Amino acid sequence: MPDISPKVAEFLNTHWNPGMGAIDGHDLRFIHSILCETEPKAVVEIGCASGVSTSLLAMMLPDAKVHSFDKGERFYADKTKEVGYLAKALSPEGRAAIEISSGCTSLNVQDHYEPNSIDFCFIDAAHKHPWPAIDTLAVLPLMKPGSYIVHHDLNMFRGKGMQYATGPKAIFELTPGNLRSTFASRVDKSETVGLKTRHITNNIFAIRVPKHKARLAERISEAFLLNWDPMRAGKLVPDEHADEFQKFLDRTHNPIVGSNFRLGRARMDIFARPARQKNKVVAKQPSANGVIAKAMRIVGLRSST
């Protein structure tokens, strides 16, 4: 595998610091290994932030177009800076290879790409579950078979207090092993010498998109049936976005995928209601034994109780 160029290493070491959420040297080497294998031309990024990874992708892929989407207009960690501000540190040629769509989510990607047209996608946006699942399913129909979707911050599920997010971990566990690759499976740690890194290594993983995507979509949609990460206030997925995403799933994926999101959302909506409304909902629910008995009648079994 070709080495990372001195210019790429210098850019990372100049602009990265441990307080940033951006990719470090370990993550860069992992991504570099995939880029060398696939030589992508159509590259999409979900979550631009400062533009560290956006810039590095453009530098490593001089013949590619890197299109980054970010919900924000300003960099989340410093509102005085616009999203993707570090891309301005590149040469004119490097800047020309980058397009940044701020005020956009993963659902906007379909406005720019046809099905089976994206060669590589890097997802490093909202990590609270179920956002990584939402972002993955939003781009999956647009990905070429054999391409890669890379997720960052796998280890955020280990965070303390409210500083944790289980989204990437849920996707990792639900992705079939034969479609999944990790830092340890692709990179020797010694290859990151000279690059700034965190103390952790296995913080990134990739999904290889299969020829037939339906089963993978179903597996990932099972994430919606797991408990969604909590929010201090409001809804984790605003109603407007959830409505649009539901329409997208019903239009693009098979019915199981849309049904799983619908059920997961309904469960979380109960928890988002005031306590008095929750009690009314719970009071209307049949008992567990009643639900089990009904299910057994449907499949033709007889209860032993």
ROTI-970455 format. One record per residue (C-alpha): residue in one letter; x, y, z; residue number from 1. Coordinates in nm, 3 decimals, padded with zeros to 5 digits, always signed. Last residue first. Layout:
<recs>
REC r       u       v       w   k
REC a       X       Y       Z NUM
...
</recs>
This chain:
<recs>
REC r       u       v       w   k
REC t -05.062 -02.162 +03.119 305
REC s -04.942 -02.408 +02.851 304
REC s -05.059 -02.180 +02.572 303
REC r -05.166 -02.347 +02.248 302
REC l -04.991 -02.274 +01.919 301
REC g -05.153 -02.189 +01.585 300
REC v -04.924 -01.905 +01.477 299
REC i -05.197 -01.645 +01.532 298
REC r -05.312 -01.806 +01.855 297
REC m -04.958 -01.787 +01.990 296
REC a -04.939 -01.416 +01.913 295
REC k -05.268 -01.354 +02.092 294
REC a -05.148 -01.545 +02.398 293
REC i -04.822 -01.349 +02.405 292
REC v -05.004 -01.015 +02.381 291
REC g -05.247 -01.115 +02.656 290
REC n -04.965 -01.236 +02.880 289
REC a -04.785 -00.902 +02.836 288
REC s -05.099 -00.715 +02.934 287
REC p -05.282 -00.506 +02.678 286
REC q -05.181 -00.138 +02.644 285
REC k -05.448 +00.124 +02.713 284
REC a -05.314 +00.207 +03.058 283
REC v -04.967 +00.258 +02.913 282
REC v -05.095 +00.525 +02.675 281
REC k -05.287 +00.704 +02.950 280
REC n -04.984 +00.690 +03.179 279
REC k -04.765 +00.839 +02.907 278
REC q -05.008 +01.129 +02.861 277
REC r -04.986 +01.219 +03.229 276
REC a -04.605 +01.191 +03.223 275
REC p -04.562 +01.438 +02.937 274
REC r -04.481 +01.277 +02.601 273
REC a -04.127 +01.212 +02.473 272
REC f -04.127 +00.859 +02.613 271
REC i -04.429 +00.766 +02.403 270
REC d -04.272 +00.922 +02.095 269
REC m -03.977 +00.686 +02.142 268
REC r -04.196 +00.379 +02.095 267
REC a -04.369 +00.529 +01.791 266
REC r -04.030 +00.610 +01.635 265
REC g -03.912 +00.254 +01.674 264
REC l -04.230 +00.120 +01.520 263
REC r -04.221 +00.351 +01.218 262
REC f -03.849 +00.291 +01.169 261
REC n -03.900 -00.086 +01.168 260
REC s -04.197 -00.060 +00.932 259
REC g -03.997 +00.145 +00.681 258
REC v -03.724 -00.117 +00.670 257
REC i -03.969 -00.409 +00.651 256
REC p -04.155 -00.246 +00.362 255
REC n -03.860 -00.261 +00.118 254
REC h -03.652 +00.051 +00.065 253
REC t -03.690 +00.355 -00.160 252
REC r -04.042 +00.497 -00.138 251
REC d -04.136 +00.380 +00.209 250
REC l -03.789 +00.468 +00.335 249
REC f -03.798 +00.817 +00.184 248
REC k -04.147 +00.885 +00.320 247
REC q -04.030 +00.779 +00.666 246
REC f -03.725 +01.004 +00.634 245
REC e -03.943 +01.302 +00.550 244
REC d -04.167 +01.240 +00.850 243
REC a -03.869 +01.186 +01.081 242
REC h -03.713 +01.511 +00.959 241
REC e -04.027 +01.712 +01.033 240
REC d -04.085 +01.531 +01.362 239
REC p -03.742 +01.615 +01.499 238
REC v -03.514 +01.314 +01.561 237
REC l -03.367 +01.331 +01.912 236
REC k -03.683 +01.495 +02.037 235
REC g -03.682 +01.779 +02.285 234
REC a -03.467 +01.820 +02.595 233
REC r -03.172 +01.648 +02.761 232
REC m -03.176 +01.384 +02.489 231
REC p -03.162 +01.008 +02.536 230
REC d -03.016 +00.753 +02.292 229
REC w -03.278 +00.545 +02.112 228
REC n -03.368 +00.209 +02.263 227
REC l -03.334 -00.066 +02.002 226
REC l -03.606 -00.117 +01.741 225
REC f -03.454 +00.149 +01.515 224
REC a -03.134 -00.056 +01.501 223
REC e -03.330 -00.328 +01.320 222
REC s -03.311 -00.093 +01.021 221
REC i -02.946 -00.191 +00.978 220
REC r -03.039 -00.556 +00.928 219
REC e -03.317 -00.473 +00.683 218
REC a -03.088 -00.247 +00.481 217
REC l -02.825 -00.520 +00.466 216
REC r -03.089 -00.764 +00.339 215
REC a -03.204 -00.523 +00.068 214
REC k -02.859 -00.428 -00.062 213
REC h -02.798 -00.692 -00.329 212
REC k -02.457 -00.624 -00.480 211
REC p -02.309 -00.576 -00.134 210
REC v -02.183 -00.246 +00.010 209
REC r -01.863 -00.295 +00.208 208
REC i -01.917 -00.147 +00.553 207
REC a -01.622 +00.025 +00.718 206
REC f -01.500 +00.080 +01.072 205
REC i -01.351 +00.352 +01.292 204
REC n -01.251 +00.397 +01.654 203
REC n -01.027 +00.089 +01.690 202
REC t -00.710 +00.281 +01.771 201
REC i -00.740 +00.453 +02.107 200
REC h -00.469 +00.677 +02.258 199
REC r -00.558 +00.950 +02.010 198
REC t -00.330 +01.016 +01.716 197
REC k -00.095 +01.268 +01.556 196
REC l +00.091 +01.106 +01.268 195
REC g +00.464 +01.027 +01.266 194
REC v +00.413 +00.655 +01.331 193
REC t +00.073 +00.549 +01.196 192
REC e +00.207 +00.247 +01.005 191
REC s +00.324 +00.088 +01.332 190
REC k -00.042 +00.031 +01.419 189
REC d -00.069 -00.220 +01.134 188
REC v -00.384 -00.143 +00.938 187
REC r -00.665 -00.335 +00.766 186
REC s -00.811 -00.591 +01.008 185
REC a -00.716 -00.399 +01.322 184
REC f -00.876 -00.079 +01.193 183
REC t -01.199 -00.266 +01.125 182
REC s -01.377 -00.423 +00.830 181
REC r -01.740 -00.528 +00.794 180
REC l -01.923 -00.698 +00.507 179
REC n -01.833 -01.056 +00.604 178
REC g -01.913 -00.976 +00.967 177
REC p -02.273 -00.890 +00.894 176
REC t -02.357 -00.532 +01.003 175
REC l -02.582 -00.526 +01.310 174
REC e -02.299 -00.492 +01.563 173
REC f -02.125 -00.210 +01.377 172
REC i -02.448 -00.021 +01.314 171
REC a -02.535 -00.029 +01.685 170
REC k -02.180 +00.077 +01.777 169
REC p -02.198 +00.377 +01.541 168
REC g -02.521 +00.498 +01.706 167
REC t -02.437 +00.433 +02.072 166
REC a -02.354 +00.787 +02.176 165
REC y -02.198 +00.901 +02.501 164
REC q -02.133 +01.239 +02.656 163
REC m -02.459 +01.236 +02.854 162
REC g -02.285 +01.084 +03.154 161
REC k -01.969 +00.896 +03.053 160
REC g -01.856 +00.784 +02.707 159
REC r -01.802 +00.417 +02.617 158
REC f -02.065 +00.425 +02.339 157
REC m -01.842 +00.683 +02.170 156
REC n -01.602 +00.404 +02.075 155
REC l -01.719 +00.366 +01.714 154
REC d -01.638 +00.730 +01.652 153
REC h -01.627 +00.723 +01.269 152
REC h -01.832 +00.527 +01.016 151
REC v -01.709 +00.437 +00.667 150
REC i -01.942 +00.336 +00.383 149
REC y -01.750 +00.143 +00.117 148
REC s -01.809 +00.057 -00.248 147
REC g -01.851 -00.296 -00.380 146
REC p -02.201 -00.230 -00.510 145
REC k -02.223 +00.142 -00.590 144
REC m -02.386 +00.355 -00.323 143
REC l -02.698 +00.563 -00.390 142
REC p -02.942 +00.313 -00.237 141
REC l -02.725 +00.310 +00.081 140
REC v -02.712 +00.690 +00.124 139
REC a -03.025 +00.748 +00.333 138
REC l -03.000 +00.407 +00.499 137
REC t -02.658 +00.495 +00.637 136
REC d -02.761 +00.843 +00.752 135
REC i -03.067 +00.713 +00.938 134
REC a -02.865 +00.433 +01.097 133
REC p -02.598 +00.684 +01.206 132
REC w -02.878 +00.903 +01.351 131
REC p -03.043 +00.629 +01.561 130
REC h -02.857 +00.654 +01.803 129
REC k -02.658 +00.963 +01.892 128
REC h -02.361 +00.995 +01.659 127
REC a -02.464 +01.305 +01.465 126
REC a -02.214 +01.354 +01.180 125
REC d -01.911 +01.144 +01.087 124
REC i -02.023 +00.934 +00.790 123
REC f -01.767 +00.885 +00.510 122
REC c -01.907 +00.764 +00.178 121
REC f -01.715 +00.612 -00.113 120
REC d -01.792 +00.525 -00.476 119
REC i -02.132 +00.693 -00.513 118
REC s -02.332 +00.619 -00.831 117
REC n -02.554 +00.320 -00.753 116
REC p -02.874 +00.528 -00.744 115
REC e -02.831 +00.880 -00.886 114
REC y -02.658 +01.157 -00.696 113
REC h -02.722 +01.525 -00.619 112
REC d -03.078 +01.540 -00.485 111
REC q -03.033 +01.198 -00.323 110
REC v -02.769 +01.353 -00.096 109
REC n -03.031 +01.582 +00.059 108
REC l -03.158 +01.306 +00.288 107
REC s -02.811 +01.292 +00.443 106
REC t -02.870 +01.636 +00.591 105
REC c -02.829 +01.989 +00.458 104
REC g -02.782 +02.338 +00.606 103
REC s -02.434 +02.338 +00.457 102
REC s -02.357 +02.181 +00.119 101
REC i -01.980 +02.182 +00.077 100
REC e -01.827 +02.106 -00.263  99
REC i -01.460 +02.013 -00.280  98
REC a -01.240 +01.943 -00.584  97
REC a -01.200 +02.316 -00.655  96
REC r -01.059 +02.368 -00.307  95
REC g -00.775 +02.129 -00.382  94
REC e -00.687 +02.302 -00.708  93
REC p -00.695 +02.643 -00.538  92
REC s -00.452 +02.507 -00.278  91
REC l -00.594 +02.407 +00.058  90
REC a -00.626 +02.623 +00.366  89
REC k -00.979 +02.716 +00.260  88
REC a -01.081 +02.357 +00.333  87
REC l -01.022 +02.446 +00.699  86
REC y -01.342 +02.653 +00.706  85
REC g -01.563 +02.352 +00.635  84
REC v -01.863 +02.486 +00.827  83
REC e -01.823 +02.854 +00.898  82
REC k -01.617 +02.989 +01.185  81
REC t -01.734 +03.229 +01.460  80
REC k -01.962 +02.951 +01.590  79
REC d -01.663 +02.758 +01.721  78
REC a -01.726 +02.397 +01.824  77
REC y -02.035 +02.346 +01.600  76
REC f -01.871 +02.499 +01.291  75
REC r -02.135 +02.727 +01.138  74
REC e -02.406 +02.660 +00.877  73
REC g -02.507 +02.333 +01.037  72
REC k -02.674 +02.026 +00.888  71
REC d -02.356 +01.926 +00.707  70
REC f -02.307 +01.767 +00.366  69
REC s -01.967 +01.716 +00.202  68
REC h -01.913 +01.654 -00.170  67
REC v -01.563 +01.536 -00.262  66
REC k -01.498 +01.514 -00.637  65
REC a -01.213 +01.281 -00.729  64
REC d -00.896 +01.312 -00.937  63
REC p -00.681 +01.458 -00.656  62
REC l -00.794 +01.188 -00.413  61
REC m -00.562 +01.199 -00.110  60
REC m -00.579 +01.579 -00.089  59
REC a -00.957 +01.583 -00.137  58
REC l -01.008 +01.324 +00.137  57
REC l -00.776 +01.519 +00.368  56
REC s -00.970 +01.840 +00.311  55
REC t -01.307 +01.685 +00.392  54
REC s -01.153 +01.504 +00.691  53
REC v -01.036 +01.832 +00.844  52
REC g -01.335 +02.037 +00.724  51
REC s -01.421 +02.202 +01.056  50
REC a -01.763 +02.031 +01.076  49
REC c -01.819 +01.835 +00.751  48
REC g -02.073 +01.574 +00.862  47
REC i -02.194 +01.332 +00.594  46
REC e -01.915 +01.297 +00.337  45
REC v -01.965 +01.186 -00.022  44
REC v -01.700 +01.079 -00.272  43
REC a -01.754 +01.019 -00.644  42
REC k -01.415 +00.927 -00.794  41
REC p -01.309 +00.635 -00.576  40
REC e -00.967 +00.467 -00.609  39
REC t -01.094 +00.138 -00.454  38
REC e -00.795 -00.024 -00.282  37
REC c -00.588 +00.291 -00.229  36
REC l -00.896 +00.469 -00.095  35
REC i -00.964 +00.183 +00.146  34
REC s -00.611 +00.190 +00.290  33
REC h -00.622 +00.569 +00.315  32
REC i -00.938 +00.547 +00.527  31
REC f -00.760 +00.324 +00.779  30
REC r -00.448 +00.543 +00.776  29
REC l -00.657 +00.852 +00.838  28
REC d -00.842 +00.686 +01.125  27
REC h -00.516 +00.600 +01.301  26
REC g -00.376 +00.948 +01.233  25
REC d -00.678 +01.126 +01.377  24
REC i -01.028 +01.181 +01.237  23
REC a -01.219 +01.484 +01.362  22
REC g -01.399 +01.520 +01.694  21
REC m -01.147 +01.778 +01.807  20
REC g -01.007 +01.802 +02.157  19
REC p -00.711 +01.578 +02.072  18
REC n -00.577 +01.825 +01.812  17
REC w -00.572 +01.820 +01.431  16
REC h -00.479 +02.114 +01.209  15
REC t -00.101 +02.098 +01.175  14
REC n -00.052 +01.724 +01.218  13
REC l -00.330 +01.646 +00.970  12
REC f -00.203 +01.894 +00.709  11
REC e +00.155 +01.773 +00.750  10
REC a +00.056 +01.409 +00.703   9
REC v -00.134 +01.496 +00.383   8
REC k +00.159 +01.699 +00.252   7
REC p +00.409 +01.424 +00.340   6
REC s +00.208 +01.173 +00.131   5
REC i +00.051 +00.872 +00.301   4
REC d +00.243 +00.562 +00.197   3
REC p +00.142 +00.344 -00.094   2
REC m +00.000 +00.000 +00.000   1
</recs>
